[in-house]
């Protein structure tokens, strides 16, 4: 039987005094984390939480997060991870939709949390210490009630980013998350006791939760935390803690690559680098690998798939630009609008089936049926597969630009612009056009100190892509809008007003 709470219990039995989580000088051993989680479970039980209740965890990357997370699971509750930067209206939706009985919130977010919780009946537990010491003082650890849960019971309700409409809660079961963490630890990350994983991905996000926290515990390693990503601090921690596994989104790799002095700290301990969350620009991949001497393995997944669906396996051929091949026990196809499989080389939507696919959207059977119409989850991502079974993302369905009847995939244009030595980040979007339907635009963020004009970048792109694809409109920005993980949010990129009809 798969149970997330038992993952920590088993790891504590095997690695009791080994360090499991670190925040600078604050270090918790496996046994200390297990006991703190047991006290958190006692606290929740005293507040009336019973198995099946929902508990929100609105904390940054500090040890309090795994304490609250595993504590809620030990109480038999379903965890609702939440970004501590959420505003009160967003908090109200998460709590109201999930029916959360209790919310752990970081002290800096307590104001918005309290406003959002007003009228929901949710009890607020304010956390003002990284180890939750005062909140748990005097409590005795209780035995986990999570063993009562079955494989198909919900462990986590993870709210999607809500590209359209309000965020929906993906129901991830104990089996979903436990199996995904076990396979990620064994086949993608190859975590062993003594490995140190960089914990800069938010733990409230499924990438950081499964591949960072849960997989590290499965493998008996240590997770060293960074609450807010900063390239210089990340490089410092890699050297200080001898980090062996780095997991991040492309903008994190770009930030370290473009740091003024990337060689200032010793990063030779790096063994495995995993990129996910967004397509990795090939120029960033090449530059990082040359600078840091560590190969990047690109992976793919979604909140609804726990998250890992495919990756470039460390013991097989890596194809740069590919998201690799499916994880063990997972099937992936490229399908047309009717759900029929497309031949190799043709672009269609990725459909996924396997132990990683969510049970459904919490309280939303209509959305569930639309997302999983025939047992295969529709990802919304456009891709093609080659004759070797490697998948290549070309873009999101919602990001597809149709210019004069021609399909244009933003990633292809972004790759071309990334080849310019002045470009740090780029987001290509469609701009409404009276005659063509959409025109192609690109928002470009330059490297520090770089100088180049939009006209020069336009000419650069025109030399590298077909005439109907190159961006007629390019504008420079100080920074691009990013989500909690550092993923560029194309839907929030706005062209200058003079380009709008």
C-alpha positions in Angstrom: 0.0 0.0 0.0 1.3 3.4 -0.9 1.1 6.1 1.8 2.9 9.4 1.8 3.0 9.6 5.6 4.7 6.2 5.8 7.4 7.4 3.5 8.7 9.7 6.3 8.2 7.1 9.0 10.2 4.5 7.0 13.0 7.0 6.2 13.2 8.0 9.9 13.6 4.3 10.8 16.4 3.9 8.3 18.2 7.2 8.6 17.2 8.6 12.0 20.1 10.9 12.8 21.0 11.8 9.2 20.1 15.4 8.2 16.9 15.6 6.1 16.3 19.3 5.8 18.5 22.4 6.2 18.0 26.1 6.1 21.4 27.7 6.5 22.4 26.8 10.1 19.1 25.2 11.0 19.3 21.5 10.4 16.7 18.8 11.2 17.4 15.1 11.3 15.0 12.5 10.0 13.9 11.6 13.5 13.5 15.2 14.4 11.3 15.8 11.4 9.2 12.8 12.2 8.7 13.8 15.8 7.9 17.4 14.8 5.3 16.2 12.3 3.8 14.0 15.0 3.4 17.1 17.2 1.9 19.0 14.4 -0.6 16.1 14.0 -1.4 16.4 17.7 -2.0 20.1 17.3 -4.4 19.6 14.4 -6.2 16.8 16.2 -6.7 19.2 19.2 -8.4 21.6 16.7 -10.9 19.0 15.6 -9.1 17.8 12.4 -10.2 14.3 11.5 -9.1 12.0 8.6 -10.4 13.4 5.3 -10.4 17.0 6.5 -8.5 19.5 4.4 -5.5 21.5 5.9 -4.0 24.4 4.0 -0.2 24.9 4.2 0.7 28.5 3.1 4.4 28.5 3.9 7.7 29.4 2.1 10.7 27.0 1.8 11.5 26.7 5.5 11.5 23.5 7.6 8.1 24.4 8.9 6.7 23.4 5.5 7.6 19.7 5.7 6.6 19.7 9.4 3.2 21.0 8.6 2.9 18.9 5.4 3.8 15.6 7.0 1.9 16.6 10.2 -1.3 17.1 8.3 -0.8 13.7 6.5 -0.2 12.0 9.9 -3.5 13.5 11.1 -5.1 11.8 8.2 -5.9 15.1 6.5 -5.7 16.2 2.9 -3.1 18.9 2.3 -3.8 22.0 0.3 -0.5 23.6 -0.6 -0.7 27.4 -1.1 1.7 30.1 -2.2 2.4 32.5 0.7 2.2 35.4 -1.8 -1.5 34.8 -2.5 -3.8 37.8 -1.9 -6.9 37.6 0.2 -9.3 37.0 -2.7 -7.2 34.1 -3.9 -6.9 32.7 -0.4 -10.7 32.9 0.0 -11.1 30.8 -3.2 -8.6 28.1 -2.1 -10.1 27.8 1.4 -13.7 28.1 0.3 -13.4 25.6 -2.6 -11.5 23.0 -0.6 -13.4 23.5 2.6 -10.1 23.6 4.6 -10.6 23.4 8.3 -7.2 24.8 9.3 -4.6 26.9 7.6 -0.9 27.1 8.5 0.3 30.5 7.4 3.7 32.2 7.5 3.6 35.3 9.7 4.4 37.6 6.8 1.3 36.4 5.0 -1.0 36.3 8.0 -2.8 39.5 7.1 -3.9 38.4 3.7 -4.6 34.9 5.1 -6.9 36.2 7.8 -8.8 38.4 5.3 -9.2 35.5 2.9 -10.3 33.1 5.7 -13.0 35.5 7.0 -16.4 33.8 6.5 -14.9 30.4 5.5 -14.7 28.9 9.0 -11.1 28.1 8.5 -8.9 28.3 11.6 -5.6 30.2 11.2 -2.3 28.9 12.7 0.3 31.6 12.3 3.9 30.3 12.0 6.6 32.8 12.9 9.6 30.5 13.4 11.3 28.4 10.7 11.0 25.2 12.8 7.5 26.0 14.2 9.1 25.6 17.7 6.7 27.8 19.8 3.6 26.5 18.0 4.4 22.9 18.8 5.9 23.4 22.3 4.6 21.1 25.0 2.8 18.8 22.5 3.6 15.0 22.4 3.9 13.3 19.0 0.9 11.2 18.1 0.8 8.1 16.0 0.0 8.6 12.4 -3.6 8.1 11.3 -2.6 8.1 7.7 -2.4 4.3 7.6 -6.1 4.3 7.5 -6.0 5.9 4.1 -6.2 3.7 1.0 -4.1 4.2 -2.1 -6.9 6.0 -4.0 -7.6 8.4 -1.2 -6.6 12.0 -1.7 -3.3 13.1 -0.1 -3.1 16.6 -1.7 -5.4 19.0 -3.5 -3.1 21.1 -5.7 -4.7 24.1 -7.3 -3.6 24.7 -10.9 -2.5 28.1 -12.1 -5.9 28.9 -13.7 -4.9 29.9 -17.2 -8.6 30.5 -17.8 -11.1 31.0 -15.0 -10.5 30.2 -11.3 -7.9 27.7 -10.3 -9.1 24.1 -10.1 -8.0 21.6 -7.4 -6.2 18.6 -8.8 -6.8 15.6 -6.5 -3.5 13.8 -6.1 -3.8 10.5 -4.3 -1.4 8.7 -1.9 -0.6 6.3 -4.7 -0.1 9.1 -7.3 2.4 11.0 -5.2 4.2 8.1 -3.5 4.8 6.2 -6.7 6.0 9.3 -8.5 8.4 10.2 -5.7 9.8 6.7 -5.6 10.3 6.5 -9.4 11.8 10.0 -9.5 14.2 9.2 -6.8 15.3 5.9 -8.3 15.3 6.4 -12.0 15.6 10.2 -12.7 17.5 11.6 -9.7 19.2 8.4 -8.5 19.2 9.8 -4.9 21.2 8.0 -2.3 21.9 8.7 1.4 24.6 11.4 1.3 23.1 13.2 -1.7 22.2 16.9 -1.2 19.3 18.3 -3.2 18.9 22.0 -3.8 15.5 23.1 -2.5 14.9 26.3 -4.4 11.7 25.2 -6.2 8.7 26.2 -4.0 7.5 23.2 -2.0 3.9 24.4 -2.5 4.5 23.6 -6.2 4.2 20.0 -7.3 7.7 20.0 -8.9 9.4 21.0 -5.6 7.0 18.9 -3.5 7.5 15.6 -5.3 11.0 15.8 -6.8 12.4 18.0 -4.1 10.9 17.1 -0.7 9.3 13.6 -1.2 11.9 12.1 -3.5 14.7 13.3 -1.2 13.1 11.6 1.8 12.5 8.4 -0.2 16.2 8.3 -1.1 17.5 9.2 2.3 19.2 12.4 1.2 19.2 16.0 2.4 17.2 18.9 1.1 18.9 22.3 1.6 16.3 25.1 1.3 16.4 28.5 -0.3 13.1 30.4 0.4 13.5 32.8 -2.5 15.6 32.1 -5.5 18.7 34.3 -6.0 21.4 33.1 -8.4 24.2 34.3 -6.2 22.8 32.7 -3.0 22.1 29.5 -4.9 25.7 29.2 -6.1 26.9 29.9 -2.6 24.7 27.1 -1.1 25.9 24.7 -3.8 29.5 25.3 -2.7 28.7 25.4 1.0 26.6 22.3 1.2 28.2 20.3 -1.6 24.9 20.0 -3.5 24.8 17.0 -5.8 21.4 17.4 -7.3 20.0 20.7 -8.7 16.4 20.9 -9.8 15.0 24.1 -11.3 13.2 25.9 -14.1 15.0 27.4 -17.1 15.1 30.9 -15.6 17.0 29.6 -12.6 19.7 28.0 -14.8 19.8 31.2 -16.9 20.2 33.3 -13.7 23.2 31.2 -12.5 24.7 31.2 -16.0 24.5 35.0 -16.3 25.6 35.7 -12.8 28.6 38.2 -12.9 30.9 35.6 -11.3 29.6 32.1 -11.7 33.0 30.6 -10.9 33.3 32.4 -7.5 32.1 29.2 -5.7 33.0 25.6 -6.1 30.2 23.8 -7.9 32.1 20.7 -8.8 29.9 18.6 -6.5 27.0 18.9 -8.9 26.1 15.4 -10.4 22.6 15.7 -11.7 20.7 18.7 -13.0 17.0 18.5 -13.8 15.0 21.1 -15.6 11.2 21.3 -15.9 8.3 23.6 -15.7 9.0 25.2 -19.1 10.9 24.5 -22.2 14.7 24.8 -21.7 16.3 27.1 -24.4 19.1 25.2 -26.0 21.5 28.1 -25.7 21.0 28.2 -22.0 21.5 24.5 -21.7 24.7 24.5 -23.7 26.1 27.5 -21.8 25.3 26.1 -18.4 26.8 22.7 -19.2 30.0 24.3 -20.5 30.3 26.6 -17.5 29.4 24.2 -14.7 30.3 20.9 -16.2 27.0 19.2 -15.3 24.6 17.8 -17.9 21.0 19.0 -17.7 18.3 16.4 -18.1 15.0 18.0 -19.2 11.8 16.5 -17.8 8.1 17.1 -18.2 5.0 17.0 -16.1 2.0 18.9 -14.8 0.2 19.4 -11.5 -2.3 16.8 -12.7 0.4 14.2 -13.3 2.0 14.3 -9.8 4.1 15.8 -11.7 6.6 13.6 -13.6 5.4 12.1 -16.9 8.6 11.9 -18.9 12.3 12.8 -18.7 15.7 12.2 -20.3 16.9 9.1 -18.5 20.4 9.4 -17.1 21.4 6.0 -18.4 20.1 6.5 -22.0 20.7 8.8 -24.9 19.9 12.4 -24.1 18.3 14.4 -26.9 18.7 18.2 -26.3 15.4 19.9 -26.8 13.5 16.8 -25.9 11.5 16.0 -22.8 12.6 12.4 -23.1 10.6 9.3 -22.8 7.8 8.3 -20.4 8.4 7.3 -16.8 8.0 3.7 -16.0 4.3 2.8 -15.8 3.3 5.9 -17.7 2.1 6.1 -21.3 2.2 9.2 -23.5 0.7 9.8 -27.0 0.4 12.7 -29.4 -3.2 13.0 -30.4 -5.4 15.0 -32.7 -8.6 16.8 -31.7 -10.6 13.5 -31.8 -8.1 11.6 -29.6 -6.6 9.6 -32.4 -2.8 9.0 -32.2 -0.7 10.9 -34.7 2.3 9.4 -36.5 5.9 10.4 -35.6 6.8 13.9 -36.6 3.3 15.3 -36.6 2.3 18.0 -34.0 -0.6 17.3 -31.7 -1.6 17.3 -28.0 0.1 15.2 -25.4 -2.2 12.7 -23.8 -1.1 10.8 -20.7 -2.2 7.7 -18.9 -0.7 6.0 -15.9 -0.3 5.8 -12.1 0.6 9.5 -12.0 -2.6 10.9 -13.4 -4.9 12.7 -10.8 -8.1 11.3 -9.7 -9.9 14.4 -10.9 -10.6 18.0 -10.1 -12.0 18.6 -6.6 -15.8 19.1 -6.8 -15.7 19.6 -10.5 -16.9 16.5 -12.4 -17.5 18.5 -15.6 -13.9 19.8 -15.8 -12.7 16.3 -14.9 -14.6 14.7 -17.8 -13.2 17.4 -20.2 -9.6 16.8 -19.0 -9.8 12.9 -19.0 -12.5 12.1 -21.6 -11.4 8.5 -22.3 -8.9 7.6 -19.5 -6.2 9.7 -21.1 -5.4 13.1 -19.5 -5.3 15.9 -22.1 -2.3 18.1 -21.2 -2.9 21.1 -23.4 0.7 20.9 -24.5 1.5 20.6 -28.2 4.3 18.2 -29.1 5.7 15.7 -31.6 7.3 12.4 -31.0 10.2 11.0 -33.0 10.8 7.4 -34.2 12.7 6.6 -31.0 9.8 7.6 -28.8 11.3 10.9 -27.6 8.9 13.7 -27.2 9.5 17.3 -28.2 7.3 20.2 -26.9 6.5 22.9 -29.4 4.2 25.0 -27.2 1.0 25.3 -25.3 -2.3 25.0 -27.2 -3.3 28.3 -25.7 0.0 29.9 -26.7 -0.2 28.8 -30.4 -0.2 31.8 -32.8 -2.1 31.5 -36.0 -0.7 34.2 -38.4 -2.5 34.4 -41.8 -3.6 30.7 -41.5 -0.1 29.5 -40.6 0.6 27.9 -37.2 3.5 29.5 -35.4 4.9 27.9 -32.2 6.4 30.5 -29.8 9.2 28.2 -28.6 10.8 28.0 -32.1 11.0 31.8 -32.3 12.3 32.1 -28.7 15.0 29.6 -29.4 16.2 31.7 -32.4 16.3 34.9 -30.3 18.1 33.1 -27.4 21.0 32.6 -29.8 21.7 36.4 -29.7 24.5 37.0 -27.2 22.6 40.0 -25.7 19.4 38.1 -24.9 18.7 36.8 -21.4 15.0 35.9 -21.6 12.3 36.2 -24.2 8.6 35.6 -24.5 6.9 35.4 -27.9 3.1 36.1 -28.0 0.4 36.7 -30.6 -0.9 40.3 -31.0 -4.4 40.7 -32.5 -4.2 41.9 -36.2 -7.1 43.0 -38.4 -6.0 41.2 -41.6 -3.8 38.3 -40.4 -5.7 37.4 -37.2 -2.5 37.5 -35.2 0.9 39.1 -35.6 4.0 37.8 -33.8 5.5 39.9 -31.0 8.5 39.3 -28.7 9.2 40.8 -25.3 13.0 40.6 -24.7 14.9 41.0 -21.5 18.6 41.7 -22.1 21.6 40.5 -20.1 23.0 43.0 -17.6 25.0 45.7 -19.5 24.0 44.4 -23.0 23.0 46.8 -25.7 21.0 45.9 -28.8 18.0 47.5 -30.6 14.7 45.9 -31.4 15.5 46.4 -35.1 18.7 44.5 -34.8 17.0 41.6 -32.9 14.2 41.6 -35.6 16.8 41.3 -38.3 18.6 38.6 -36.3 15.4 36.5 -36.0 14.5 37.1 -39.7 17.8 35.3 -40.7 16.9 32.3 -38.7 13.2 31.5 -39.2 10.8 31.5 -42.1 9.4 34.9 -43.3 5.9 34.2 -41.9 7.4 33.4 -38.4 9.8 36.1 -37.5 8.5 38.7 -35.0 7.5 42.0 -36.7 7.2 43.6 -33.2 10.0 43.4 -30.6 10.2 45.5 -27.5 12.6 45.5 -24.6 11.5 44.9 -21.0 13.3 45.2 -17.6 11.9 41.8 -16.6 9.3 39.3 -17.7 6.3 38.3 -15.6 7.0 35.0 -13.8 5.1 32.5 -11.7 6.0 31.1 -8.3 8.6 28.7 -9.8 10.2 31.3 -12.1 8.3 30.1 -15.1 7.6 32.9 -17.6 3.9 33.6 -17.8 3.1 34.3 -21.4 -0.5 35.1 -20.7 0.6 38.1 -18.6 3.0 39.5 -21.3 1.5 42.7 -22.7 2.6 44.4 -25.9 3.1 48.2 -25.9 -0.3 50.0 -26.3 0.6 51.4 -29.7 0.7 47.8 -31.0 -2.8 47.0 -30.0 -5.7 47.5 -32.4 
